[in-house]
Amino acid sequence: MGNKAYFMINMEKRFSDDSYYLEAIRELEAMPEVEAVKPVSGVCDLLVTVDAPIRVILVANKIQAKKWVKSLHVLKVGPTEAPKPAERELLEA
């Protein structure tokens, strides 16, 4: 069972350079943990959905190391699927 997380990413450059954004989106989409990349306007430039089989922080660090990332904020982290009853008992113990 992995963890699903949502990252808000601010880019170093503004949307004026389309090739810059397209390359960043391609890099993110090439990562096996990344499920979706959406360009947005407002507080951030990209909204990224990831499914990390081990630890979300490792994926966040890998993305934050990219030269085009100005900042990365983790919105939410949670299990990919609800735990089964037997797993729930172990988690609550």
C-alpha positions in Angstrom: 0.0 0.0 0.0 1.5 3.3 -1.1 0.8 6.9 -0.2 -0.9 9.4 -2.4 0.2 13.0 -2.1 -0.5 16.3 -3.8 2.3 18.8 -4.4 2.1 22.5 -5.3 5.1 23.6 -7.3 6.3 27.1 -8.0 8.6 27.4 -10.9 11.6 29.7 -11.2 10.3 31.3 -14.4 6.8 32.5 -15.3 4.6 31.0 -18.0 6.1 33.4 -20.7 8.5 30.6 -21.8 6.3 27.7 -22.9 9.2 25.4 -23.7 10.5 25.8 -20.1 7.2 24.5 -18.8 6.8 21.8 -21.3 10.2 20.4 -20.4 9.4 20.5 -16.7 6.0 18.7 -17.2 7.8 16.0 -19.3 10.4 15.5 -16.6 7.6 15.1 -14.0 5.5 12.8 -16.2 8.6 10.6 -16.7 8.8 9.8 -13.0 7.1 6.5 -12.2 5.6 7.9 -8.9 3.9 10.8 -10.7 0.2 10.1 -11.6 -0.8 13.6 -13.0 0.7 17.0 -13.6 -1.7 20.0 -14.0 -0.6 23.5 -14.9 -2.6 25.9 -12.8 -2.8 29.6 -12.1 -2.9 31.3 -8.7 -0.9 30.3 -5.7 1.3 27.8 -7.6 2.3 26.9 -11.2 1.9 23.1 -11.2 -0.3 20.7 -9.2 1.3 17.2 -9.1 -0.4 14.0 -7.9 2.0 11.3 -6.8 1.7 7.7 -5.5 4.8 6.8 -3.6 5.2 3.2 -2.6 7.6 3.9 0.2 7.9 7.5 1.4 6.4 10.7 -0.1 9.3 12.8 1.2 11.8 10.9 -1.0 9.7 11.9 -4.1 9.3 15.4 -2.9 13.1 15.7 -2.4 13.7 14.3 -5.9 11.3 16.9 -7.5 12.6 19.8 -5.3 16.2 19.1 -6.6 15.2 20.0 -10.1 16.7 23.3 -11.3 13.4 24.7 -12.4 11.7 24.3 -9.0 11.5 27.5 -6.9 9.4 25.9 -4.1 7.4 22.8 -3.4 4.6 22.5 -0.8 3.0 19.2 0.1 -0.8 19.6 0.3 -1.9 16.2 1.6 -0.5 12.8 2.2 -2.7 9.7 2.8 -2.9 6.0 2.0 -3.6 5.1 -1.6 -6.5 2.9 -0.6 -8.3 2.4 2.7 -6.7 -0.3 4.9 -8.5 -3.6 5.0 -10.1 -4.6 8.4 -7.1 -6.8 9.4 -4.6 -4.0 8.5 -6.7 -1.4 10.4 -6.5 -3.5 13.6 -2.7 -3.6 13.2 -2.5 0.2 12.6 -4.7 0.9 15.7 -2.7 -1.4 18.0 
